[in-house]
């Protein structure tokens, strides 16, 4: 009996020790299942149904996808998002890399400037949007006041289809660039000084050292910045929602804003879920293509 009791206690002790990791992970698994797994599964079910929140769901099969293929406004929204990305991403990379190079130098007050550049990142997007709404106002905006004071004409920043999306891209760059400055700065500081010394001994100029040493060794950071900027750009919502409501003439209607309108303005929940699924696939394809052509291995 004592031997059996000791074996029982040993087995119970092992079970307790083995169950401790699972017990610690369990809250996260439950949280993930409730707030990620269930909504994802529910959205997948919605794709094949028509539902307006009020009446019961109606199974429609692939009709939501057939409607999507004929929805010119959604593809217009995708083109608008692509235009935003085409302006925002190159501008953000160039500006972030420029300031990262400056902050990588031995300058007085570097910590202060790093804080200043990063401050817009932590400020609410709605606050930043309202601020730029005041700056870009056609009649009373401070930017146009400066332009007219210098003898120029007012620019229709937010009321012209040609200017509205570039204005939003400029604002988004100003808000997010501090985060990417930090990423580039970390990449620059991880480049061994010996690499520059060897290049200098070989007679390379400052530009050649930057082009053949700095840029290739920054490739992993560049890919990270490109992917994060792309995902963030595809998530464009607050800026057009607050600034223009998708106008003028649907020129700032982003894909995410269009999905939001279909879901919560028109109550087309099933169709919005189909749009969201298609939109997620577009993001996946774009990111994979970017990594295929940008990412390189440095030996």
Rosetta silent file (secondary structure, phi, psi, omega in degrees, C-alpha in Angstrom):
SEQUENCE: XXXXXXXXXXXXXXXXXXXXXXXXXXXXXXXXXXXXXXXXXXXXXXXXXXXXXXXXXXXXXXXXXXXXXXXXXXXXXXXXXXXXXXXXXXXXXXXXXXXXXXXXXXXXXXXXXXXXXXXXXXXXXXXXXXXXXXXXXXXXXXXXXXXXXXXXXXXXXXXXXXXXXXXXXXXXXXXXXXXXXXXXXXXXXXXXXXXXXXXXXXXXXXXXXXXXXXXXXXXXXXXXXXXXXXXXXXXXXXXXXXXXXXXXXXXXXXXXXXXXXXXXXXXXXXXXXXXXXXXXXXXXXXXXXXXXXXXXXXX
SCORE:     score description
SCORE:     0.000 S_00000001
   1 L     0.000  -47.621  179.474    0.000    0.000    0.000 S_00000001
   2 H   -58.684  -37.672 -179.009    2.695    2.579    0.875 S_00000001
   3 H   -66.249  -41.212  178.302    4.403    1.858   -2.463 S_00000001
   4 H   -64.106  -40.344 -179.931    1.120    2.332   -4.371 S_00000001
   5 H   -63.819  -39.913  179.928    0.428    5.563   -2.475 S_00000001
   6 H   -66.306  -39.252  177.978    3.865    6.908   -3.318 S_00000001
   7 H   -64.470  -38.898  179.040    3.375    6.087   -6.997 S_00000001
   8 H   -63.447  -42.067  179.590   -0.007    7.849   -6.932 S_00000001
   9 H   -66.702  -38.417  177.726    1.546   10.977   -5.406 S_00000001
  10 H   -64.075  -42.924  179.123    4.349   10.951   -7.965 S_00000001
  11 H   -63.867  -42.459  178.987    1.846   10.653  -10.823 S_00000001
  12 H   -64.990  -37.111  178.491   -0.273   13.509   -9.433 S_00000001
  13 H   -65.158  -41.161  178.841    2.830   15.643   -8.999 S_00000001
  14 H   -64.925  -40.130  179.162    3.853   15.043  -12.626 S_00000001
  15 H   -63.974  -38.739  178.366    0.353   15.932  -13.835 S_00000001
  16 H   -64.885  -45.067  179.582    0.455   19.164  -11.866 S_00000001
  17 H   -64.929  -40.572 -179.696    3.840   20.098  -13.250 S_00000001
  18 H   -71.267  -27.239 -178.570    2.810   19.192  -16.794 S_00000001
  19 H   -85.078  -13.475 -178.682   -0.451   21.089  -16.522 S_00000001
  20 H   -60.301  -47.270  178.174    1.082   24.353  -15.305 S_00000001
  21 H   -59.562  -39.882  179.832    2.134   25.587  -18.790 S_00000001
  22 H   -66.349  -37.832  178.622   -1.330   24.822  -20.175 S_00000001
  23 H   -65.251  -35.493 -179.978   -2.978   26.648  -17.291 S_00000001
  24 H   -73.224  -32.908 -178.780   -0.821   29.717  -17.940 S_00000001
  25 H   -82.507  -23.566 -173.022   -1.565   29.689  -21.670 S_00000001
  26 H   -53.910  -45.223 -179.710   -5.303   29.003  -21.235 S_00000001
  27 H   -59.279  -40.162  179.246   -6.412   32.664  -20.660 S_00000001
  28 H   -66.872  -40.352  179.490   -4.711   33.781  -23.862 S_00000001
  29 H   -63.719  -42.389  178.822   -6.212   30.868  -25.815 S_00000001
  30 H   -64.244  -44.409  178.308   -9.687   31.691  -24.494 S_00000001
  31 H   -60.570  -43.679 -179.538   -9.225   35.373  -25.321 S_00000001
  32 H   -64.676  -40.243 -179.208   -8.012   34.491  -28.819 S_00000001
  33 H   -67.397  -38.287 -176.348  -10.918   32.124  -29.403 S_00000001
  34 H   -77.007  -45.871 -171.055  -13.544   34.639  -28.263 S_00000001
  35 H   -98.003   -6.292  177.339  -12.217   37.840  -29.830 S_00000001
  36 H  -127.396  -51.344 -176.438  -10.512   36.450  -32.946 S_00000001
  37 H   -64.694  -49.447 -178.809  -11.604   32.908  -33.690 S_00000001
  38 H   -64.692  -48.214  177.828  -15.357   33.411  -33.272 S_00000001
  39 H   -59.854  -37.327  179.424  -15.561   36.698  -35.268 S_00000001
  40 H   -65.410  -43.818  178.556  -13.468   35.150  -38.041 S_00000001
  41 H   -65.518  -41.118  179.867  -15.684   32.069  -38.202 S_00000001
  42 H   -65.369  -39.284  177.307  -18.830   34.202  -38.065 S_00000001
  43 H   -64.301  -38.318  178.087  -17.542   36.428  -40.887 S_00000001
  44 H   -64.649  -36.408  176.564  -16.855   33.343  -42.988 S_00000001
  45 H   -68.208  -40.172 -178.893  -20.445   32.202  -42.435 S_00000001
  46 H   -61.554  -29.987 -178.069  -21.744   35.674  -43.324 S_00000001
  47 L   -53.738  -32.821 -175.470  -19.997   35.518  -46.699 S_00000001
  48 L  -102.345   15.961 -177.490  -22.632   33.055  -47.921 S_00000001
  49 E  -132.857  159.596  168.639  -25.652   34.792  -46.400 S_00000001
  50 E  -106.069  126.147 -176.267  -27.738   37.941  -46.747 S_00000001
  51 L  -150.818  130.753  179.749  -28.273   39.592  -43.369 S_00000001
  52 L  -112.919   21.089  178.565  -29.377   43.070  -42.323 S_00000001
  53 L    77.802  -38.569 -174.337  -28.955   42.494  -38.550 S_00000001
  54 L   -84.879  -52.125 -177.118  -32.733   42.742  -37.975 S_00000001
  55 L   -88.817  161.917  178.784  -34.166   39.855  -40.020 S_00000001
  56 L   -63.425  157.249  178.961  -32.888   36.258  -39.928 S_00000001
  57 L   -64.397  146.913  176.660  -30.002   35.243  -42.188 S_00000001
  58 E  -125.356  121.567 -179.110  -30.807   34.062  -45.696 S_00000001
  59 E   -70.117  127.150 -178.645  -28.437   31.673  -47.457 S_00000001
  60 L  -125.277    3.631  178.699  -27.463   33.059  -50.882 S_00000001
  61 L    66.312 -125.032 -176.245  -24.440   30.930  -51.774 S_00000001
  62 L   -97.575   15.208 -176.515  -21.958   32.784  -53.980 S_00000001
  63 H   -64.930  -32.166  177.997  -24.256   35.697  -54.860 S_00000001
  64 H   -63.305  -37.817  178.951  -22.257   38.090  -52.675 S_00000001
  65 H   -72.671  -35.493  175.892  -19.127   37.336  -54.708 S_00000001
  66 H   -65.008  -38.998  176.407  -21.023   37.718  -57.978 S_00000001
  67 H   -65.374  -38.698  179.438  -22.247   41.100  -56.804 S_00000001
  68 H   -59.883  -43.555 -177.924  -18.691   42.030  -55.829 S_00000001
  69 H   -65.156  -18.839 -179.775  -17.393   41.309  -59.324 S_00000001
  70 L  -105.271    6.104 -175.724  -19.985   43.742  -60.726 S_00000001
  71 L   -92.468   96.344 -179.355  -19.461   46.460  -58.115 S_00000001
  72 H   -66.010  -30.734 -177.373  -17.602   49.274  -59.869 S_00000001
  73 H   -68.616  -34.719  177.506  -17.610   51.429  -56.740 S_00000001
  74 H   -67.364  -41.421  178.433  -15.637   48.847  -54.761 S_00000001
  75 H   -69.656  -28.752  171.861  -12.990   48.636  -57.465 S_00000001
  76 H   -64.639  -40.652  177.798  -12.925   52.432  -57.520 S_00000001
  77 H   -64.564  -37.945  175.976  -12.254   52.293  -53.790 S_00000001
  78 H   -64.091  -41.193  177.525   -9.426   49.809  -54.402 S_00000001
  79 H   -63.748  -40.453  176.818   -7.913   52.157  -56.997 S_00000001
  80 H   -61.096  -42.244  178.163   -8.166   55.048  -54.535 S_00000001
  81 H   -64.662  -39.794  176.772   -6.371   52.953  -51.937 S_00000001
  82 H   -63.406  -39.069  176.154   -3.717   52.062  -54.509 S_00000001
  83 H   -63.051  -42.755  177.192   -3.229   55.752  -55.313 S_00000001
  84 H   -59.226  -46.576  179.607   -2.842   56.480  -51.615 S_00000001
  85 H   -63.500  -38.871 -179.422   -0.236   53.726  -51.273 S_00000001
  86 H   -63.933  -28.348  177.030    1.620   54.942  -54.372 S_00000001
  87 H   -90.471  -45.403 -170.349    2.056   58.376  -52.785 S_00000001
  88 H   -69.857  -47.410 -173.114    2.297   57.471  -49.126 S_00000001
  89 H   -66.045  -52.249  177.803    4.773   54.568  -49.118 S_00000001
  90 H   -59.776  -41.309  179.523    7.624   56.105  -51.194 S_00000001
  91 H   -62.962  -42.688 -178.519    7.224   59.438  -49.393 S_00000001
  92 H   -66.645  -41.538 -179.951    7.234   57.768  -45.994 S_00000001
  93 H   -65.354  -44.953 -178.781   10.308   55.643  -46.721 S_00000001
  94 H   -64.149  -47.460 -178.437   12.308   58.582  -48.089 S_00000001
  95 H   -66.047  -43.810 -179.056   11.374   60.943  -45.243 S_00000001
  96 H   -64.353  -41.973  179.440   11.877   58.306  -42.523 S_00000001
  97 H   -67.597  -37.203  178.500   15.264   57.265  -43.899 S_00000001
  98 H   -61.989  -49.135 -179.178   16.355   60.898  -44.226 S_00000001
  99 H   -70.044  -32.010  176.257   15.535   61.713  -40.596 S_00000001
 100 H   -64.174  -40.627  176.654   17.015   58.413  -39.412 S_00000001
 101 H   -63.544  -40.482  178.063   20.302   59.323  -41.096 S_00000001
 102 H   -63.345  -46.748 -177.626   20.224   62.740  -39.410 S_00000001
 103 H   -72.534  -13.116  177.111   19.499   61.265  -35.977 S_00000001
 104 L   -83.075   -9.005  177.667   22.259   58.714  -36.474 S_00000001
 105 L   -83.856  166.504  178.630   24.815   61.526  -36.524 S_00000001
 106 L   -82.951   85.294 -179.440   26.438   62.976  -33.413 S_00000001
 107 L  -113.882  150.191  176.512   24.019   65.840  -32.871 S_00000001
 108 L   -75.665  138.370  178.071   23.147   67.674  -29.693 S_00000001
 109 L    75.797   28.695 -178.815   19.661   66.938  -28.378 S_00000001
 110 H   -61.299  -39.968 -179.742   19.172   63.716  -30.351 S_00000001
 111 H   -62.304  -37.914  178.955   16.902   62.247  -27.663 S_00000001
 112 H   -63.757  -46.470 -178.398   14.690   65.343  -27.819 S_00000001
 113 H   -67.619  -35.663  176.465   14.331   65.156  -31.594 S_00000001
 114 H   -62.133  -40.035  177.994   13.606   61.430  -31.493 S_00000001
 115 H   -65.508  -42.686 -178.859   10.777   62.119  -29.054 S_00000001
 116 H   -62.280  -43.419 -178.909    9.400   64.941  -31.198 S_00000001
 117 H   -67.299  -32.142 -176.395    9.373   62.786  -34.343 S_00000001
 118 H   -85.511  -18.101 -174.553    7.675   59.905  -32.537 S_00000001
 119 H   -55.930  -43.473  179.839    5.057   62.022  -30.730 S_00000001
 120 H   -61.079  -23.951 -178.175    2.472   62.076  -33.602 S_00000001
 121 H   -65.179  -36.720 -175.113    2.466   58.263  -33.634 S_00000001
 122 H   -90.807   -6.571  177.381    0.974   58.073  -30.136 S_00000001
 123 L   -80.947  144.640 -179.197   -1.540   60.882  -30.677 S_00000001
 124 L   -56.095  138.527  178.987   -5.079   59.791  -31.618 S_00000001
 125 H   -62.755  -32.825  178.838   -5.697   59.560  -35.340 S_00000001
 126 H   -66.486  -40.724  178.730   -8.943   61.501  -34.949 S_00000001
 127 H   -62.879  -45.559  178.881   -7.096   64.369  -33.256 S_00000001
 128 H   -61.938  -41.353 -178.588   -4.496   64.486  -36.031 S_00000001
 129 H   -64.071  -43.862  178.704   -7.230   64.387  -38.675 S_00000001
 130 H   -64.351  -38.020  177.367   -9.136   67.286  -37.096 S_00000001
 131 H   -59.778  -47.994 -179.539   -5.883   69.246  -36.867 S_00000001
 132 H   -71.499  -24.809  174.079   -5.194   68.796  -40.572 S_00000001
 133 H   -62.518  -38.105  176.099   -8.802   69.591  -41.363 S_00000001
 134 H   -72.049  -37.914 -178.982   -8.134   73.027  -39.918 S_00000001
 135 H   -68.389  -38.284 -173.522   -4.793   73.335  -41.689 S_00000001
 136 L   -97.117    7.459  178.411   -6.162   72.312  -45.111 S_00000001
 137 L   -58.831  138.168 -174.843   -9.436   74.248  -44.979 S_00000001
 138 L   -67.283  -43.414 -175.343   -9.934   76.099  -48.264 S_00000001
 139 L   -88.007  -46.486 -171.309  -11.147   79.409  -46.858 S_00000001
 140 L  -114.643    5.047 -178.561   -9.670   79.625  -43.361 S_00000001
 141 L   -65.459  143.080 -177.606   -6.898   76.994  -43.366 S_00000001
 142 H   -65.789  -32.054  179.931   -3.506   78.142  -42.123 S_00000001
 143 H   -65.311  -46.065  178.726   -1.725   76.558  -45.099 S_00000001
 144 H   -68.961  -30.047  175.719   -3.760   78.559  -47.607 S_00000001
 145 H   -64.351  -40.212  177.540   -3.347   81.691  -45.509 S_00000001
 146 H   -66.982  -41.473 -179.925    0.420   81.353  -45.801 S_00000001
 147 H   -62.432  -45.574 -179.992    0.152   80.686  -49.546 S_00000001
 148 H   -68.200  -33.305  177.555   -2.027   83.754  -50.147 S_00000001
 149 H   -65.513  -28.914  178.151    0.239   85.879  -47.939 S_00000001
 150 L   -87.428    3.625  176.736    3.123   84.910  -50.231 S_00000001
 151 L    96.399    5.132 -179.915    1.104   85.970  -53.272 S_00000001
 152 L   -91.638 -178.699  178.152   -0.171   82.555  -54.370 S_00000001
 153 L  -103.458  152.673  179.577   -3.682   81.216  -54.869 S_00000001
 154 L   -60.593  142.026  178.224   -5.596   79.002  -52.483 S_00000001
 155 L  -102.096  128.663  179.770   -5.166   75.275  -53.035 S_00000001
 156 L   -78.621   70.343 -172.311   -8.341   73.124  -52.840 S_00000001
 157 L   -54.341  -48.662 -172.227   -6.670   70.533  -50.606 S_00000001
 158 L  -112.192   -1.128 -176.839   -9.796   68.645  -49.547 S_00000001
 159 L  -112.036    0.675  178.268  -12.438   69.864  -51.996 S_00000001
 160 L  -113.409  132.712  177.998  -10.787   68.873  -55.267 S_00000001
 161 H   -59.075  -27.486 -178.951  -10.713   65.250  -56.501 S_00000001
 162 H   -78.569  -26.392 -174.941   -7.161   65.819  -57.743 S_00000001
 163 H  -103.412  -21.182 -169.303   -5.848   67.142  -54.407 S_00000001
 164 H   -62.892  -51.949 -177.595   -7.870   65.283  -51.783 S_00000001
 165 H   -68.087  -41.494  173.448   -6.086   61.907  -51.757 S_00000001
 166 H   -59.045  -34.818  177.808   -2.544   63.393  -51.981 S_00000001
 167 H   -65.100  -41.942  177.973   -3.477   65.635  -49.035 S_00000001
 168 H   -65.985  -38.887  177.841   -4.565   62.614  -47.001 S_00000001
 169 H   -63.260  -39.814  177.921   -1.362   60.777  -47.965 S_00000001
 170 H   -63.545  -43.258  179.043    0.700   63.752  -46.785 S_00000001
 171 H   -64.099  -44.011 -179.750   -1.144   63.816  -43.467 S_00000001
 172 H   -63.839  -36.029  177.618   -0.746   60.047  -42.945 S_00000001
 173 H   -64.295  -45.528  179.684    2.970   60.323  -43.662 S_00000001
 174 H   -60.229  -38.509 -177.977    3.377   63.084  -41.082 S_00000001
 175 H   -72.173  -39.769 -169.761    1.555   61.019  -38.470 S_00000001
 176 H   -99.028  -10.580 -170.092    3.322   57.677  -38.999 S_00000001
 177 H   -64.110  -30.186 -178.339    6.821   58.629  -40.095 S_00000001
 178 H   -60.541  -36.324  179.178    8.189   58.741  -36.525 S_00000001
 179 H   -64.095  -42.037 -178.093    7.616   55.020  -36.051 S_00000001
 180 H   -77.731  -23.652  171.280    9.573   54.157  -39.189 S_00000001
 181 H   -61.256  -43.528  179.260   12.327   56.598  -38.255 S_00000001
 182 H   -62.229  -42.314  179.816   12.888   54.483  -35.134 S_00000001
 183 H   -63.682  -47.277  179.226   13.022   51.286  -37.221 S_00000001
 184 H   -64.455  -38.319  179.877   15.505   52.737  -39.701 S_00000001
 185 H   -64.101  -40.940  176.324   17.580   54.215  -36.899 S_00000001
 186 H   -63.147  -39.860  177.919   17.825   50.827  -35.188 S_00000001
 187 H   -65.179  -41.125  179.205   18.901   49.282  -38.500 S_00000001
 188 H   -64.498  -39.308 -178.079   21.560   51.939  -39.063 S_00000001
 189 H   -75.021  -14.033  177.097   22.986   51.496  -35.588 S_00000001
 190 L   -91.350   -3.388  177.658   23.266   47.740  -36.094 S_00000001
 191 L   -78.475  123.309 -178.459   25.531   48.102  -39.143 S_00000001
 192 L   -61.098  136.618  178.550   29.115   47.282  -38.054 S_00000001
 193 H   -64.132  -25.619 -179.347   31.503   50.238  -38.287 S_00000001
 194 H   -63.244  -28.167  178.930   34.117   47.882  -39.759 S_00000001
 195 H   -64.535  -41.390  178.401   32.063   47.677  -42.960 S_00000001
 196 H   -70.358  -35.280  179.827   32.437   51.406  -43.508 S_00000001
 197 H   -64.936  -42.459  178.553   36.133   51.278  -42.617 S_00000001
 198 H   -64.501  -43.253  179.231   36.801   48.613  -45.224 S_00000001
 199 H   -63.669  -37.198  178.814   34.857   50.548  -47.850 S_00000001
 200 H   -66.599  -41.587  178.627   36.780   53.708  -46.987 S_00000001
 201 H   -65.528  -28.198  177.796   40.110   51.907  -47.319 S_00000001
 202 L   -79.432   -3.138  176.959   38.989   50.643  -50.717 S_00000001
 203 L    90.911   15.555 -178.925   38.514   54.249  -51.806 S_00000001
 204 L   -73.654  140.858  176.607   34.717   54.368  -51.787 S_00000001
 205 L   -78.071  173.726  179.395   33.109   57.789  -51.617 S_00000001
 206 H   -59.433  -44.009  179.101   30.419   58.735  -49.118 S_00000001
 207 H   -64.886  -40.947  179.334   27.692   58.064  -51.695 S_00000001
 208 H   -66.027  -38.401  177.370   29.219   54.731  -52.672 S_00000001
 209 H   -64.055  -39.773  179.816   29.446   53.667  -49.045 S_00000001
 210 H   -68.283  -40.280 -175.179   25.782   54.523  -48.544 S_00000001
 211 H   -75.008  -38.715 -173.370   24.679   52.792  -51.743 S_00000001
 212 H   -99.935  -12.452  179.831   26.808   49.631  -51.473 S_00000001
 213 H  -117.304  -58.611 -174.765   26.996   49.216  -47.669 S_00000001
 214 H   -63.729  -52.826 -174.007   24.176   51.027  -45.875 S_00000001
 215 H   -63.074  -46.370  178.174   21.324   50.310  -48.270 S_00000001
 216 H   -62.358  -38.844 -178.837   21.963   46.547  -48.726 S_00000001
 217 H   -74.690  -15.697  175.265   22.385   46.018  -44.981 S_00000001
 218 L   -88.739    1.157 -175.217   19.158   47.928  -44.360 S_00000001
 219 H   -56.633  -44.101  178.012   17.213   45.567  -46.616 S_00000001
 220 H   -59.744  -40.376  177.782   15.576   43.578  -43.767 S_00000001
 221 H   -67.742  -39.597  179.708   14.413   46.828  -42.174 S_00000001
 222 H   -60.677  -42.067  178.635   13.308   48.141  -45.577 S_00000001
 223 H   -64.400  -42.616  178.399   11.148   45.055  -46.117 S_00000001
 224 H   -60.995  -46.136  179.425    9.634   45.435  -42.657 S_00000001
 225 H   -62.855  -42.003 -179.298    8.860   49.109  -43.261 S_00000001
 226 H   -63.530  -45.015 -178.894    7.401   48.349  -46.686 S_00000001
 227 H   -67.192  -45.521 -179.738    5.132   45.573  -45.400 S_00000001
 228 H   -65.393  -38.522  177.893    3.958   47.521  -42.356 S_00000001
 229 H   -65.396  -38.335  179.889    3.350   50.638  -44.458 S_00000001
 230 H   -66.105  -47.195  179.402    1.361   48.615  -46.968 S_00000001
 231 H   -63.742  -42.120  177.363   -0.827   46.989  -44.327 S_00000001
 232 H   -64.374  -38.322  178.711   -1.296   50.336  -42.612 S_00000001
 233 H   -67.205  -38.536  176.380   -2.127   52.002  -45.929 S_00000001
 234 H   -67.008  -19.581  178.735   -4.726   49.370  -46.772 S_00000001
 235 L   -88.383   14.547 -179.037   -6.260   50.140  -43.355 S_00000001
 236 L   -58.265  116.534 -178.817   -6.959   53.729  -44.411 S_00000001
 237 L  -147.238  -55.178 -173.391  -10.242   54.658  -42.750 S_00000001
 238 H   -59.656  -44.029 -174.021  -10.161   57.418  -40.124 S_00000001
 239 H   -61.686  -55.219  178.698   -8.662   60.058  -42.410 S_00000001
 240 H   -68.592  -30.492 -179.513  -11.205   59.916  -45.260 S_00000001
 241 H   -64.210  -42.964 -177.449  -14.061   59.206  -42.839 S_00000001
 242 H   -84.936  -42.187 -173.240  -13.415   62.363  -40.813 S_00000001
 243 H   -75.271  -50.098 -169.201  -11.933   64.656  -43.464 S_00000001
 244 L  -127.850  -13.031 -176.291  -14.015   64.051  -46.569 S_00000001
 245 L    66.762   18.221 -178.117  -16.477   61.214  -45.943 S_00000001
 246 L    98.762  -12.334  179.180  -15.097   59.555  -49.082 S_00000001
 247 L   -91.013 -172.144   -4.321  -15.597   62.595  -51.316 S_00000001
 248 L   -77.875  141.262  179.045  -15.354   64.707  -53.298 S_00000001
 249 L    55.914   40.868  177.380  -16.855   62.537  -56.047 S_00000001
 250 L    61.789   18.713 -176.688  -15.686   59.336  -54.281 S_00000001
 251 L   -74.038  -19.611  177.966  -12.042   60.356  -54.842 S_00000001
 252 L  -117.256   15.895  177.113  -11.070   59.486  -51.244 S_00000001
 253 L   -71.772  104.535  178.619  -13.382   56.514  -50.769 S_00000001
 254 L   -81.778  163.135 -179.496  -11.004   53.875  -49.427 S_00000001
 255 H   -61.930  -41.177 -178.789  -11.751   50.162  -49.599 S_00000001
 256 H   -68.502  -36.792  176.802  -12.094   49.910  -45.831 S_00000001
 257 H   -66.133  -37.435  178.506  -14.444   52.907  -45.707 S_00000001
 258 H   -66.108  -41.890  177.286  -16.585   51.334  -48.429 S_00000001
 259 H   -62.388  -41.469  178.113  -16.788   48.059  -46.492 S_00000001
 260 H   -61.319  -43.765  179.590  -17.761   50.022  -43.380 S_00000001
 261 H   -62.685  -42.486  179.428  -20.509   51.841  -45.269 S_00000001
 262 H   -64.005  -36.541 -176.081  -21.919   48.605  -46.643 S_00000001
 263 H   -79.405  -48.626 -167.966  -21.932   47.009  -43.192 S_00000001
 264 H  -109.870   -8.164  175.722  -23.075   49.785  -40.858 S_00000001
 265 H  -102.941  -45.098  179.315  -24.751   52.318  -43.144 S_00000001
 266 L   -98.686   -7.946 -179.512  -26.656   50.056  -45.531 S_00000001
 267 L    61.478   31.602  174.445  -26.726   47.001  -43.184 S_00000001
 268 L   -92.927   73.273 -171.961  -25.473   44.680  -45.922 S_00000001
 269 H   -66.938  -41.497  179.428  -23.521   42.538  -43.482 S_00000001
 270 H   -64.334  -44.563  179.669  -23.109   39.494  -45.728 S_00000001
 271 H   -66.644  -37.594  177.495  -21.913   41.552  -48.668 S_00000001
 272 H   -63.485  -37.336  177.751  -19.540   43.496  -46.397 S_00000001
 273 H   -65.353  -39.848  177.416  -18.065   40.202  -45.181 S_00000001
 274 H   -65.052  -40.707  176.389  -17.472   39.103  -48.783 S_00000001
 275 H   -62.249  -42.130  179.747  -15.802   42.447  -49.523 S_00000001
 276 H   -63.318  -41.043  178.229  -13.635   42.069  -46.438 S_00000001
 277 H   -64.297  -44.788  178.029  -12.516   38.570  -47.430 S_00000001
 278 H   -63.523  -40.088  179.278  -11.633   39.695  -50.949 S_00000001
 279 H   -63.651  -40.947  177.733   -9.833   42.735  -49.547 S_00000001
 280 H   -63.014  -39.095  177.345   -7.767   40.531  -47.205 S_00000001
 281 H   -65.551  -37.225  176.535   -6.716   38.363  -50.155 S_00000001
 282 H   -62.238  -44.970  178.689   -5.653   41.481  -52.067 S_00000001
 283 H   -60.619  -44.182 -179.855   -3.478   42.574  -49.143 S_00000001
 284 H   -59.837  -45.855 -179.213   -1.926   39.107  -48.907 S_00000001
 285 H   -63.458  -44.455 -179.072   -1.066   39.050  -52.606 S_00000001
 286 H   -62.456  -43.984 -179.685    0.420   42.564  -52.543 S_00000001
 287 H   -64.591  -42.365  178.908    2.586   41.795  -49.494 S_00000001
 288 H   -63.751  -39.976  177.607    3.848   38.533  -51.013 S_00000001
 289 H   -65.228  -41.783  178.743    4.739   40.300  -54.269 S_00000001
 290 H   -60.505  -46.913 -179.747    6.563   43.026  -52.354 S_00000001
 291 H   -65.561  -33.651 -179.900    8.616   40.516  -50.405 S_00000001
 292 H   -64.291  -39.511 -173.185    9.372   38.580  -53.566 S_00000001
 293 H   -99.556  -16.067 -177.199   10.877   41.556  -55.364 S_00000001
 294 H  -103.427  -40.099 -174.314   12.306   43.622  -52.476 S_00000001
 295 L   -71.589  130.347  176.652   13.669   41.125  -49.984 S_00000001
 296 L  -133.017  161.100  178.374   17.240   40.018  -50.622 S_00000001
 297 L  -100.408  134.335  179.373   19.779   38.026  -48.646 S_00000001
 298 L  -108.663  122.583 -178.550   22.936   39.735  -47.473 S_00000001
 299 L  -100.116    0.000    0.000   25.957   37.500  -46.998 S_00000001
